[in-house]
Amino acid sequence: LTPIEVVYLAHSIGLSGLSITDHDTVKGYETALMEAQKINLKMISGVEFSSDHRGQSINILGYSFQLNHPEILRL
């Protein structure tokens, strides 16, 4: 589903909020936020960082950060 479709799906099943955690980008959140505001659905920022630990691929989830924070953008 697209981020906008996720927003409307969340709303249709009665959720009051959500976070979108795309891999290594906040673009999905930025798109979804505008639609969520139209229907009063709460959103918190989120991202899923791809990383490596001792040769194993792992994902690290980050929530509730400023979208324009330089360290988030760098990662």
N, CA, C, O and CB atoms as a CASP TS submission, in Angstrom:
PFRMAT TS
TARGET T0000
AUTHOR 0000-0000-0000
METHOD Language model
MODEL 1
PARENT N/A
ATOM      1  N   LEU     1       0.831  -1.192   0.000  1.00  0.00           N
ATOM      2  CA  LEU     1       0.000   0.000   0.000  1.00  0.00           C
ATOM      3  C   LEU     1       0.872   1.251   0.000  1.00  0.00           C
ATOM      4  O   LEU     1       1.990   1.233   0.515  1.00  0.00           O
ATOM      5  CB  LEU     1      -0.943   0.001   1.211  1.00  0.00           C
ATOM      6  N   THR     2       0.375   2.306  -0.562  1.00  0.00           N
ATOM      7  CA  THR     2       1.070   3.587  -0.501  1.00  0.00           C
ATOM      8  C   THR     2       0.879   4.185   0.897  1.00  0.00           C
ATOM      9  O   THR     2      -0.020   3.764   1.625  1.00  0.00           O
ATOM     10  CB  THR     2       0.547   4.563  -1.606  1.00  0.00           C
ATOM     11  N   PRO     3       1.698   5.147   1.275  1.00  0.00           N
ATOM     12  CA  PRO     3       1.499   5.794   2.576  1.00  0.00           C
ATOM     13  C   PRO     3       0.106   6.398   2.736  1.00  0.00           C
ATOM     14  O   PRO     3      -0.478   6.323   3.817  1.00  0.00           O
ATOM     15  CB  PRO     3       2.536   6.872   2.774  1.00  0.00           C
ATOM     16  N   ILE     4      -0.420   6.982   1.695  1.00  0.00           N
ATOM     17  CA  ILE     4      -1.760   7.563   1.780  1.00  0.00           C
ATOM     18  C   ILE     4      -2.808   6.473   1.973  1.00  0.00           C
ATOM     19  O   ILE     4      -3.753   6.653   2.741  1.00  0.00           O
ATOM     20  CB  ILE     4      -2.075   8.383   0.518  1.00  0.00           C
ATOM     21  N   GLU     5      -2.651   5.355   1.290  1.00  0.00           N
ATOM     22  CA  GLU     5      -3.584   4.240   1.468  1.00  0.00           C
ATOM     23  C   GLU     5      -3.512   3.695   2.899  1.00  0.00           C
ATOM     24  O   GLU     5      -4.532   3.308   3.469  1.00  0.00           O
ATOM     25  CB  GLU     5      -3.278   3.116   0.453  1.00  0.00           C
ATOM     26  N   VAL     6      -2.325   3.666   3.467  1.00  0.00           N
ATOM     27  CA  VAL     6      -2.178   3.199   4.851  1.00  0.00           C
ATOM     28  C   VAL     6      -2.913   4.135   5.810  1.00  0.00           C
ATOM     29  O   VAL     6      -3.566   3.677   6.747  1.00  0.00           O
ATOM     30  CB  VAL     6      -0.681   3.103   5.239  1.00  0.00           C
ATOM     31  N   VAL     7      -2.808   5.424   5.580  1.00  0.00           N
ATOM     32  CA  VAL     7      -3.516   6.402   6.415  1.00  0.00           C
ATOM     33  C   VAL     7      -5.021   6.131   6.389  1.00  0.00           C
ATOM     34  O   VAL     7      -5.655   6.061   7.442  1.00  0.00           O
ATOM     35  CB  VAL     7      -3.221   7.847   5.934  1.00  0.00           C
ATOM     36  N   TYR     8      -5.587   5.980   5.210  1.00  0.00           N
ATOM     37  CA  TYR     8      -7.034   5.779   5.116  1.00  0.00           C
ATOM     38  C   TYR     8      -7.453   4.406   5.627  1.00  0.00           C
ATOM     39  O   TYR     8      -8.553   4.261   6.160  1.00  0.00           O
ATOM     40  CB  TYR     8      -7.494   5.955   3.679  1.00  0.00           C
ATOM     41  N   LEU     9      -6.605   3.403   5.476  1.00  0.00           N
ATOM     42  CA  LEU     9      -6.901   2.092   6.037  1.00  0.00           C
ATOM     43  C   LEU     9      -6.918   2.171   7.563  1.00  0.00           C
ATOM     44  O   LEU     9      -7.828   1.647   8.206  1.00  0.00           O
ATOM     45  CB  LEU     9      -5.868   1.046   5.558  1.00  0.00           C
ATOM     46  N   ALA    10      -5.922   2.819   8.133  1.00  0.00           N
ATOM     47  CA  ALA    10      -5.871   2.973   9.592  1.00  0.00           C
ATOM     48  C   ALA    10      -7.127   3.679  10.098  1.00  0.00           C
ATOM     49  O   ALA    10      -7.725   3.268  11.092  1.00  0.00           O
ATOM     50  CB  ALA    10      -4.608   3.761  10.013  1.00  0.00           C
ATOM     51  N   HIS    11      -7.510   4.731   9.412  1.00  0.00           N
ATOM     52  CA  HIS    11      -8.709   5.479   9.800  1.00  0.00           C
ATOM     53  C   HIS    11      -9.957   4.611   9.678  1.00  0.00           C
ATOM     54  O   HIS    11     -10.826   4.643  10.549  1.00  0.00           O
ATOM     55  CB  HIS    11      -8.857   6.741   8.936  1.00  0.00           C
ATOM     56  N   SER    12     -10.046   3.843   8.608  1.00  0.00           N
ATOM     57  CA  SER    12     -11.257   3.036   8.363  1.00  0.00           C
ATOM     58  C   SER    12     -11.436   1.916   9.387  1.00  0.00           C
ATOM     59  O   SER    12     -12.560   1.475   9.628  1.00  0.00           O
ATOM     60  CB  SER    12     -11.206   2.435   6.965  1.00  0.00           C
ATOM     61  N   ILE    13     -10.332   1.449   9.996  1.00  0.00           N
ATOM     62  CA  ILE    13     -10.481   0.391  11.003  1.00  0.00           C
ATOM     63  C   ILE    13     -10.495   0.950  12.428  1.00  0.00           C
ATOM     64  O   ILE    13     -10.451   0.197  13.400  1.00  0.00           O
ATOM     65  CB  ILE    13      -9.352  -0.628  10.862  1.00  0.00           C
ATOM     66  N   GLY    14     -10.556   2.263  12.536  1.00  0.00           N
ATOM     67  CA  GLY    14     -10.757   2.894  13.832  1.00  0.00           C
ATOM     68  C   GLY    14      -9.504   3.250  14.620  1.00  0.00           C
ATOM     69  O   GLY    14      -9.599   3.576  15.803  1.00  0.00           O
ATOM     70  N   LEU    15      -8.330   3.194  13.991  1.00  0.00           N
ATOM     71  CA  LEU    15      -7.124   3.606  14.700  1.00  0.00           C
ATOM     72  C   LEU    15      -7.130   5.120  14.890  1.00  0.00           C
ATOM     73  O   LEU    15      -7.637   5.859  14.047  1.00  0.00           O
ATOM     74  CB  LEU    15      -5.856   3.157  13.935  1.00  0.00           C
ATOM     75  N   SER    16      -6.568   5.567  15.990  1.00  0.00           N
ATOM     76  CA  SER    16      -6.501   7.006  16.220  1.00  0.00           C
ATOM     77  C   SER    16      -5.153   7.586  15.792  1.00  0.00           C
ATOM     78  O   SER    16      -4.998   8.805  15.731  1.00  0.00           O
ATOM     79  CB  SER    16      -6.755   7.314  17.690  1.00  0.00           C
ATOM     80  N   GLY    17      -4.184   6.728  15.497  1.00  0.00           N
ATOM     81  CA  GLY    17      -2.886   7.203  15.061  1.00  0.00           C
ATOM     82  C   GLY    17      -2.020   6.077  14.542  1.00  0.00           C
ATOM     83  O   GLY    17      -2.355   4.900  14.674  1.00  0.00           O
ATOM     84  N   LEU    18      -0.889   6.458  13.944  1.00  0.00           N
ATOM     85  CA  LEU    18       0.051   5.475  13.435  1.00  0.00           C
ATOM     86  C   LEU    18       1.396   6.129  13.150  1.00  0.00           C
ATOM     87  O   LEU    18       1.544   7.350  13.201  1.00  0.00           O
ATOM     88  CB  LEU    18      -0.498   4.806  12.171  1.00  0.00           C
ATOM     89  N   SER    19       2.367   5.276  12.850  1.00  0.00           N
ATOM     90  CA  SER    19       3.688   5.711  12.413  1.00  0.00           C
ATOM     91  C   SER    19       4.067   4.867  11.205  1.00  0.00           C
ATOM     92  O   SER    19       3.839   3.658  11.192  1.00  0.00           O
ATOM     93  CB  SER    19       4.755   5.580  13.565  1.00  0.00           C
ATOM     94  N   ILE    20       4.635   5.491  10.209  1.00  0.00           N
ATOM     95  CA  ILE    20       5.109   4.771   9.033  1.00  0.00           C
ATOM     96  C   ILE    20       6.625   4.697   9.135  1.00  0.00           C
ATOM     97  O   ILE    20       7.294   5.721   9.272  1.00  0.00           O
ATOM     98  CB  ILE    20       4.652   5.467   7.695  1.00  0.00           C
ATOM     99  N   THR    21       7.163   3.487   9.067  1.00  0.00           N
ATOM    100  CA  THR    21       8.603   3.288   9.223  1.00  0.00           C
ATOM    101  C   THR    21       9.179   2.647   7.971  1.00  0.00           C
ATOM    102  O   THR    21       9.456   1.448   7.946  1.00  0.00           O
ATOM    103  CB  THR    21       8.906   2.417  10.461  1.00  0.00           C
ATOM    104  N   ASP    22       9.353   3.441   6.947  1.00  0.00           N
ATOM    105  CA  ASP    22       9.990   2.963   5.721  1.00  0.00           C
ATOM    106  C   ASP    22      11.468   2.715   5.977  1.00  0.00           C
ATOM    107  O   ASP    22      12.054   3.276   6.902  1.00  0.00           O
ATOM    108  CB  ASP    22       9.801   3.976   4.567  1.00  0.00           C
ATOM    109  N   HIS    23      12.062   1.867   5.144  1.00  0.00           N
ATOM    110  CA  HIS    23      13.496   1.607   5.237  1.00  0.00           C
ATOM    111  C   HIS    23      14.289   2.816   4.765  1.00  0.00           C
ATOM    112  O   HIS    23      14.202   3.215   3.604  1.00  0.00           O
ATOM    113  CB  HIS    23      13.877   0.368   4.416  1.00  0.00           C
ATOM    114  N   ASP    24      15.056   3.388   5.672  1.00  0.00           N
ATOM    115  CA  ASP    24      16.066   4.402   5.370  1.00  0.00           C
ATOM    116  C   ASP    24      15.549   5.681   4.728  1.00  0.00           C
ATOM    117  O   ASP    24      16.297   6.380   4.046  1.00  0.00           O
ATOM    118  CB  ASP    24      17.074   3.817   4.488  1.00  0.00           C
ATOM    119  N   THR    25      14.269   5.991   4.944  1.00  0.00           N
ATOM    120  CA  THR    25      13.722   7.238   4.412  1.00  0.00           C
ATOM    121  C   THR    25      12.518   7.677   5.243  1.00  0.00           C
ATOM    122  O   THR    25      11.836   6.853   5.853  1.00  0.00           O
ATOM    123  CB  THR    25      13.324   7.071   2.927  1.00  0.00           C
ATOM    124  N   VAL    26      12.267   8.986   5.257  1.00  0.00           N
ATOM    125  CA  VAL    26      11.073   9.526   5.918  1.00  0.00           C
ATOM    126  C   VAL    26      10.078  10.062   4.887  1.00  0.00           C
ATOM    127  O   VAL    26       9.093  10.701   5.258  1.00  0.00           O
ATOM    128  CB  VAL    26      11.464  10.644   6.909  1.00  0.00           C
ATOM    129  N   LYS    27      10.319   9.814   3.621  1.00  0.00           N
ATOM    130  CA  LYS    27       9.444  10.345   2.565  1.00  0.00           C
ATOM    131  C   LYS    27       8.004   9.855   2.712  1.00  0.00           C
ATOM    132  O   LYS    27       7.066  10.618   2.481  1.00  0.00           O
ATOM    133  CB  LYS    27       9.982   9.949   1.190  1.00  0.00           C
ATOM    134  N   GLY    28       7.823   8.600   3.091  1.00  0.00           N
ATOM    135  CA  GLY    28       6.476   8.066   3.268  1.00  0.00           C
ATOM    136  C   GLY    28       5.721   8.783   4.372  1.00  0.00           C
ATOM    137  O   GLY    28       4.528   9.058   4.246  1.00  0.00           O
ATOM    138  N   TYR    29       6.423   9.083   5.450  1.00  0.00           N
ATOM    139  CA  TYR    29       5.805   9.814   6.558  1.00  0.00           C
ATOM    140  C   TYR    29       5.384  11.205   6.112  1.00  0.00           C
ATOM    141  O   TYR    29       4.278  11.653   6.413  1.00  0.00           O
ATOM    142  CB  TYR    29       6.769   9.908   7.752  1.00  0.00           C
ATOM    143  N   GLU    30       6.259  11.880   5.402  1.00  0.00           N
ATOM    144  CA  GLU    30       5.960  13.241   4.956  1.00  0.00           C
ATOM    145  C   GLU    30       4.709  13.271   4.086  1.00  0.00           C
ATOM    146  O   GLU    30       3.877  14.168   4.224  1.00  0.00           O
ATOM    147  CB  GLU    30       7.148  13.824   4.185  1.00  0.00           C
ATOM    148  N   THR    31       4.574  12.308   3.204  1.00  0.00           N
ATOM    149  CA  THR    31       3.403  12.221   2.334  1.00  0.00           C
ATOM    150  C   THR    31       2.150  11.905   3.140  1.00  0.00           C
ATOM    151  O   THR    31       1.105  12.528   2.949  1.00  0.00           O
ATOM    152  CB  THR    31       3.617  11.156   1.251  1.00  0.00           C
ATOM    153  N   ALA    32       2.260  10.946   4.032  1.00  0.00           N
ATOM    154  CA  ALA    32       1.106  10.505   4.819  1.00  0.00           C
ATOM    155  C   ALA    32       0.635  11.582   5.791  1.00  0.00           C
ATOM    156  O   ALA    32      -0.565  11.706   6.037  1.00  0.00           O
ATOM    157  CB  ALA    32       1.447   9.235   5.585  1.00  0.00           C
ATOM    158  N   LEU    33       1.542  12.346   6.336  1.00  0.00           N
ATOM    159  CA  LEU    33       1.189  13.346   7.336  1.00  0.00           C
ATOM    160  C   LEU    33       0.155  14.335   6.816  1.00  0.00           C
ATOM    161  O   LEU    33      -0.793  14.669   7.527  1.00  0.00           O
ATOM    162  CB  LEU    33       2.426  14.089   7.785  1.00  0.00           C
ATOM    163  N   MET    34       0.324  14.798   5.605  1.00  0.00           N
ATOM    164  CA  MET    34      -0.623  15.772   5.040  1.00  0.00           C
ATOM    165  C   MET    34      -2.030  15.189   4.970  1.00  0.00           C
ATOM    166  O   MET    34      -3.000  15.875   5.291  1.00  0.00           O
ATOM    167  CB  MET    34      -0.168  16.217   3.637  1.00  0.00           C
ATOM    168  N   GLU    35      -2.151  13.932   4.553  1.00  0.00           N
ATOM    169  CA  GLU    35      -3.464  13.291   4.473  1.00  0.00           C
ATOM    170  C   GLU    35      -4.021  13.012   5.862  1.00  0.00           C
ATOM    171  O   GLU    35      -5.215  13.191   6.101  1.00  0.00           O
ATOM    172  CB  GLU    35      -3.378  11.989   3.672  1.00  0.00           C
ATOM    173  N   ALA    36      -3.167  12.577   6.773  1.00  0.00           N
ATOM    174  CA  ALA    36      -3.613  12.271   8.135  1.00  0.00           C
ATOM    175  C   ALA    36      -4.179  13.510   8.816  1.00  0.00           C
ATOM    176  O   ALA    36      -5.169  13.421   9.543  1.00  0.00           O
ATOM    177  CB  ALA    36      -2.455  11.699   8.963  1.00  0.00           C
ATOM    178  N   GLN    37      -3.570  14.645   8.591  1.00  0.00           N
ATOM    179  CA  GLN    37      -4.062  15.889   9.193  1.00  0.00           C
ATOM    180  C   GLN    37      -5.456  16.229   8.690  1.00  0.00           C
ATOM    181  O   GLN    37      -6.259  16.794   9.432  1.00  0.00           O
ATOM    182  CB  GLN    37      -3.104  17.044   8.894  1.00  0.00           C
ATOM    183  N   LYS    38      -5.753  15.895   7.446  1.00  0.00           N
ATOM    184  CA  LYS    38      -7.072  16.171   6.878  1.00  0.00           C
ATOM    185  C   LYS    38      -8.180  15.400   7.576  1.00  0.00           C
ATOM    186  O   LYS    38      -9.315  15.872   7.651  1.00  0.00           O
ATOM    187  CB  LYS    38      -7.080  15.841   5.407  1.00  0.00           C
ATOM    188  N   ILE    39      -7.855  14.205   8.093  1.00  0.00           N
ATOM    189  CA  ILE    39      -8.879  13.358   8.722  1.00  0.00           C
ATOM    190  C   ILE    39      -8.645  13.203  10.224  1.00  0.00           C
ATOM    191  O   ILE    39      -9.224  12.319  10.856  1.00  0.00           O
ATOM    192  CB  ILE    39      -8.902  11.978   8.058  1.00  0.00           C
ATOM    193  N   ASN    40      -7.795  14.064  10.796  1.00  0.00           N
ATOM    194  CA  ASN    40      -7.531  14.103  12.228  1.00  0.00           C
ATOM    195  C   ASN    40      -6.972  12.777  12.762  1.00  0.00           C
ATOM    196  O   ASN    40      -7.353  12.330  13.844  1.00  0.00           O
ATOM    197  CB  ASN    40      -8.803  14.457  12.971  1.00  0.00           C
ATOM    198  N   LEU    41      -6.075  12.157  12.003  1.00  0.00           N
ATOM    199  CA  LEU    41      -5.393  10.937  12.418  1.00  0.00           C
ATOM    200  C   LEU    41      -4.018  11.337  12.932  1.00  0.00           C
ATOM    201  O   LEU    41      -3.251  11.973  12.209  1.00  0.00           O
ATOM    202  CB  LEU    41      -5.288   9.898  11.240  1.00  0.00           C
ATOM    203  N   LYS    42      -3.698  10.976  14.162  1.00  0.00           N
ATOM    204  CA  LYS    42      -2.409  11.330  14.742  1.00  0.00           C
ATOM    205  C   LYS    42      -1.304  10.509  14.091  1.00  0.00           C
ATOM    206  O   LYS    42      -1.483   9.334  13.774  1.00  0.00           O
ATOM    207  CB  LYS    42      -2.417  11.113  16.269  1.00  0.00           C
ATOM    208  N   MET    43      -0.160  11.153  13.901  1.00  0.00           N
ATOM    209  CA  MET    43       1.008  10.456  13.354  1.00  0.00           C
ATOM    210  C   MET    43       2.243  10.856  14.134  1.00  0.00           C
ATOM    211  O   MET    43       2.402  12.011  14.529  1.00  0.00           O
ATOM    212  CB  MET    43       1.194  10.767  11.848  1.00  0.00           C
ATOM    213  N   ILE    44       3.116   9.879  14.350  1.00  0.00           N
ATOM    214  CA  ILE    44       4.430  10.196  14.897  1.00  0.00           C
ATOM    215  C   ILE    44       5.463   9.793  13.857  1.00  0.00           C
ATOM    216  O   ILE    44       5.277   8.832  13.110  1.00  0.00           O
ATOM    217  CB  ILE    44       4.681   9.468  16.268  1.00  0.00           C
ATOM    218  N   SER    45       6.540  10.537  13.824  1.00  0.00           N
ATOM    219  CA  SER    45       7.579  10.250  12.830  1.00  0.00           C
ATOM    220  C   SER    45       8.194   8.882  13.108  1.00  0.00           C
ATOM    221  O   SER    45       8.255   8.423  14.248  1.00  0.00           O
ATOM    222  CB  SER    45       8.675  11.350  12.841  1.00  0.00           C
ATOM    223  N   GLY    46       8.644   8.251  12.035  1.00  0.00           N
ATOM    224  CA  GLY    46       9.265   6.944  12.180  1.00  0.00           C
ATOM    225  C   GLY    46      10.158   6.628  10.994  1.00  0.00           C
ATOM    226  O   GLY    46       9.976   7.157   9.898  1.00  0.00           O
ATOM    227  N   VAL    47      11.129   5.751  11.237  1.00  0.00           N
ATOM    228  CA  VAL    47      12.034   5.302  10.188  1.00  0.00           C
ATOM    229  C   VAL    47      12.573   3.940  10.596  1.00  0.00           C
ATOM    230  O   VAL    47      12.644   3.629  11.785  1.00  0.00           O
ATOM    231  CB  VAL    47      13.194   6.328   9.949  1.00  0.00           C
ATOM    232  N   GLU    48      12.947   3.139   9.632  1.00  0.00           N
ATOM    233  CA  GLU    48      13.582   1.856   9.877  1.00  0.00           C
ATOM    234  C   GLU    48      14.966   1.895   9.242  1.00  0.00           C
ATOM    235  O   GLU    48      15.110   1.833   8.021  1.00  0.00           O
ATOM    236  CB  GLU    48      12.725   0.673   9.312  1.00  0.00           C
ATOM    237  N   PHE    49      15.976   1.997  10.094  1.00  0.00           N
ATOM    238  CA  PHE    49      17.350   2.072   9.607  1.00  0.00           C
ATOM    239  C   PHE    49      17.866   0.676   9.292  1.00  0.00           C
ATOM    240  O   PHE    49      17.766  -0.229  10.120  1.00  0.00           O
ATOM    241  CB  PHE    49      18.260   2.764  10.640  1.00  0.00           C
ATOM    242  N   SER    50      18.411   0.504   8.114  1.00  0.00           N
ATOM    243  CA  SER    50      19.090  -0.742   7.768  1.00  0.00           C
ATOM    244  C   SER    50      20.505  -0.647   8.309  1.00  0.00           C
ATOM    245  O   SER    50      21.194   0.352   8.105  1.00  0.00           O
ATOM    246  CB  SER    50      19.084  -1.002   6.213  1.00  0.00           C
ATOM    247  N   SER    51      20.928  -1.680   8.991  1.00  0.00           N
ATOM    248  CA  SER    51      22.273  -1.662   9.553  1.00  0.00           C
ATOM    249  C   SER    51      22.855  -3.072   9.562  1.00  0.00           C
ATOM    250  O   SER    51      22.224  -4.036   9.129  1.00  0.00           O
ATOM    251  CB  SER    51      22.261  -1.073  10.979  1.00  0.00           C
ATOM    252  N   ASP    52      24.060  -3.153  10.063  1.00  0.00           N
ATOM    253  CA  ASP    52      24.779  -4.416  10.073  1.00  0.00           C
ATOM    254  C   ASP    52      25.434  -4.577  11.440  1.00  0.00           C
ATOM    255  O   ASP    52      26.035  -3.637  11.962  1.00  0.00           O
ATOM    256  CB  ASP    52      25.839  -4.477   8.925  1.00  0.00           C
ATOM    257  N   HIS    53      25.318  -5.758  12.013  1.00  0.00           N
ATOM    258  CA  HIS    53      25.970  -6.058  13.288  1.00  0.00           C
ATOM    259  C   HIS    53      26.658  -7.408  13.181  1.00  0.00           C
ATOM    260  O   HIS    53      26.010  -8.451  13.099  1.00  0.00           O
ATOM    261  CB  HIS    53      24.946  -6.051  14.463  1.00  0.00           C
ATOM    262  N   ARG    54      27.965  -7.367  13.184  1.00  0.00           N
ATOM    263  CA  ARG    54      28.766  -8.590  13.109  1.00  0.00           C
ATOM    264  C   ARG    54      28.386  -9.458  11.913  1.00  0.00           C
ATOM    265  O   ARG    54      28.277 -10.681  12.011  1.00  0.00           O
ATOM    266  CB  ARG    54      28.613  -9.389  14.390  1.00  0.00           C
ATOM    267  N   GLY    55      28.191  -8.785  10.789  1.00  0.00           N
ATOM    268  CA  GLY    55      27.891  -9.492   9.550  1.00  0.00           C
ATOM    269  C   GLY    55      26.434  -9.873   9.369  1.00  0.00           C
ATOM    270  O   GLY    55      26.078 -10.482   8.360  1.00  0.00           O
ATOM    271  N   GLN    56      25.591  -9.529  10.320  1.00  0.00           N
ATOM    272  CA  GLN    56      24.162  -9.828  10.204  1.00  0.00           C
ATOM    273  C   GLN    56      23.395  -8.538   9.932  1.00  0.00           C
ATOM    274  O   GLN    56      23.638  -7.507  10.558  1.00  0.00           O
ATOM    275  CB  GLN    56      23.631 -10.521  11.494  1.00  0.00           C
ATOM    276  N   SER    57      22.473  -8.620   8.996  1.00  0.00           N
ATOM    277  CA  SER    57      21.624  -7.481   8.681  1.00  0.00           C
ATOM    278  C   SER    57      20.566  -7.344   9.778  1.00  0.00           C
ATOM    279  O   SER    57      19.851  -8.295  10.094  1.00  0.00           O
ATOM    280  CB  SER    57      20.962  -7.645   7.274  1.00  0.00           C
ATOM    281  N   ILE    58      20.483  -6.140  10.348  1.00  0.00           N
ATOM    282  CA  ILE    58      19.446  -5.863  11.344  1.00  0.00           C
ATOM    283  C   ILE    58      18.786  -4.540  11.006  1.00  0.00           C
ATOM    284  O   ILE    58      19.362  -3.712  10.301  1.00  0.00           O
ATOM    285  CB  ILE    58      20.037  -5.834  12.785  1.00  0.00           C
ATOM    286  N   ASN    59      17.587  -4.345  11.506  1.00  0.00           N
ATOM    287  CA  ASN    59      16.846  -3.101  11.313  1.00  0.00           C
ATOM    288  C   ASN    59      16.618  -2.458  12.669  1.00  0.00           C
ATOM    289  O   ASN    59      16.287  -3.134  13.644  1.00  0.00           O
ATOM    290  CB  ASN    59      15.492  -3.354  10.582  1.00  0.00           C
ATOM    291  N   ILE    60      16.795  -1.162  12.720  1.00  0.00           N
ATOM    292  CA  ILE    60      16.605  -0.403  13.950  1.00  0.00           C
ATOM    293  C   ILE    60      15.479   0.596  13.706  1.00  0.00           C
ATOM    294  O   ILE    60      15.549   1.407  12.783  1.00  0.00           O
ATOM    295  CB  ILE    60      17.930   0.322  14.393  1.00  0.00           C
ATOM    296  N   LEU    61      14.446   0.533  14.535  1.00  0.00           N
ATOM    297  CA  LEU    61      13.318   1.450  14.399  1.00  0.00           C
ATOM    298  C   LEU    61      13.570   2.705  15.224  1.00  0.00           C
ATOM    299  O   LEU    61      14.043   2.639  16.358  1.00  0.00           O
ATOM    300  CB  LEU    61      12.002   0.771  14.835  1.00  0.00           C
ATOM    301  N   GLY    62      13.244   3.848  14.629  1.00  0.00           N
ATOM    302  CA  GLY    62      13.345   5.128  15.321  1.00  0.00           C
ATOM    303  C   GLY    62      11.998   5.828  15.263  1.00  0.00           C
ATOM    304  O   GLY    62      11.337   5.829  14.225  1.00  0.00           O
ATOM    305  N   TYR    63      11.591   6.428  16.386  1.00  0.00           N
ATOM    306  CA  TYR    63      10.284   7.081  16.461  1.00  0.00           C
ATOM    307  C   TYR    63      10.382   8.461  17.099  1.00  0.00           C
ATOM    308  O   TYR    63      11.287   8.742  17.886  1.00  0.00           O
ATOM    309  CB  TYR    63       9.306   6.215  17.248  1.00  0.00           C
ATOM    310  N   SER    64       9.450   9.292  16.747  1.00  0.00           N
ATOM    311  CA  SER    64       9.200  10.577  17.387  1.00  0.00           C
ATOM    312  C   SER    64      10.427  11.492  17.378  1.00  0.00           C
ATOM    313  O   SER    64      10.892  11.933  18.429  1.00  0.00           O
ATOM    314  CB  SER    64       8.742  10.355  18.809  1.00  0.00           C
ATOM    315  N   PHE    65      10.935  11.764  16.198  1.00  0.00           N
ATOM    316  CA  PHE    65      12.083  12.635  16.022  1.00  0.00           C
ATOM    317  C   PHE    65      11.711  13.764  15.070  1.00  0.00           C
ATOM    318  O   PHE    65      10.702  13.689  14.369  1.00  0.00           O
ATOM    319  CB  PHE    65      13.303  11.845  15.492  1.00  0.00           C
ATOM    320  N   GLN    66      12.521  14.792  15.051  1.00  0.00           N
ATOM    321  CA  GLN    66      12.317  15.893  14.111  1.00  0.00           C
ATOM    322  C   GLN    66      12.746  15.428  12.726  1.00  0.00           C
ATOM    323  O   GLN    66      13.849  14.913  12.544  1.00  0.00           O
ATOM    324  CB  GLN    66      13.112  17.170  14.545  1.00  0.00           C
ATOM    325  N   LEU    67      11.867  15.616  11.759  1.00  0.00           N
ATOM    326  CA  LEU    67      12.152  15.151  10.397  1.00  0.00           C
ATOM    327  C   LEU    67      13.387  15.803   9.788  1.00  0.00           C
ATOM    328  O   LEU    67      14.090  15.180   8.992  1.00  0.00           O
ATOM    329  CB  LEU    67      10.963  15.414   9.510  1.00  0.00           C
ATOM    330  N   ASN    68      13.646  17.015  10.146  1.00  0.00           N
ATOM    331  CA  ASN    68      14.772  17.736   9.547  1.00  0.00           C
ATOM    332  C   ASN    68      16.037  17.674  10.399  1.00  0.00           C
ATOM    333  O   ASN    68      16.974  18.437  10.164  1.00  0.00           O
ATOM    334  CB  ASN    68      14.390  19.181   9.319  1.00  0.00           C
ATOM    335  N   HIS    69      16.079  16.785  11.379  1.00  0.00           N
ATOM    336  CA  HIS    69      17.274  16.669  12.223  1.00  0.00           C
ATOM    337  C   HIS    69      18.444  16.196  11.349  1.00  0.00           C
ATOM    338  O   HIS    69      18.312  15.207  10.628  1.00  0.00           O
ATOM    339  CB  HIS    69      17.030  15.676  13.425  1.00  0.00           C
ATOM    340  N   PRO    70      19.574  16.888  11.408  1.00  0.00           N
ATOM    341  CA  PRO    70      20.698  16.560  10.535  1.00  0.00           C
ATOM    342  C   PRO    70      21.183  15.110  10.653  1.00  0.00           C
ATOM    343  O   PRO    70      21.554  14.511   9.644  1.00  0.00           O
ATOM    344  CB  PRO    70      21.834  17.482  10.832  1.00  0.00           C
ATOM    345  N   GLU    71      21.189  14.543  11.843  1.00  0.00           N
ATOM    346  CA  GLU    71      21.647  13.168  12.002  1.00  0.00           C
ATOM    347  C   GLU    71      20.681  12.172  11.378  1.00  0.00           C
ATOM    348  O   GLU    71      21.113  11.176  10.797  1.00  0.00           O
ATOM    349  CB  GLU    71      21.836  12.849  13.470  1.00  0.00           C
ATOM    350  N   ILE    72      19.395  12.422  11.486  1.00  0.00           N
ATOM    351  CA  ILE    72      18.404  11.550  10.849  1.00  0.00           C
ATOM    352  C   ILE    72      18.586  11.615   9.325  1.00  0.00           C
ATOM    353  O   ILE    72      18.594  10.585   8.651  1.00  0.00           O
ATOM    354  CB  ILE    72      16.944  11.967  11.256  1.00  0.00           C
ATOM    355  N   LEU    73      18.728  12.804   8.805  1.00  0.00           N
ATOM    356  CA  LEU    73      18.903  12.959   7.348  1.00  0.00           C
ATOM    357  C   LEU    73      20.196  12.318   6.868  1.00  0.00           C
ATOM    358  O   LEU    73      20.235  11.740   5.782  1.00  0.00           O
ATOM    359  CB  LEU    73      18.890  14.442   6.962  1.00  0.00           C
ATOM    360  N   ARG    74      21.241  12.413   7.654  1.00  0.00           N
ATOM    361  CA  ARG    74      22.520  11.833   7.291  1.00  0.00           C
ATOM    362  C   ARG    74      22.420  10.306   7.228  1.00  0.00           C
ATOM    363  O   ARG    74      22.953   9.679   6.313  1.00  0.00           O
ATOM    364  CB  ARG    74      23.601  12.261   8.290  1.00  0.00           C
ATOM    365  N   LEU    75      21.738   9.721   8.204  1.00  0.00           N
ATOM    366  CA  LEU    75      21.602   8.261   8.234  1.00  0.00           C
ATOM    367  C   LEU    75      20.680   7.790   7.130  1.00  0.00           C
ATOM    368  O   LEU    75      20.441   6.589   6.995  1.00  0.00           O
ATOM    369  CB  LEU    75      21.074   7.791   9.596  1.00  0.00           C
TER
END
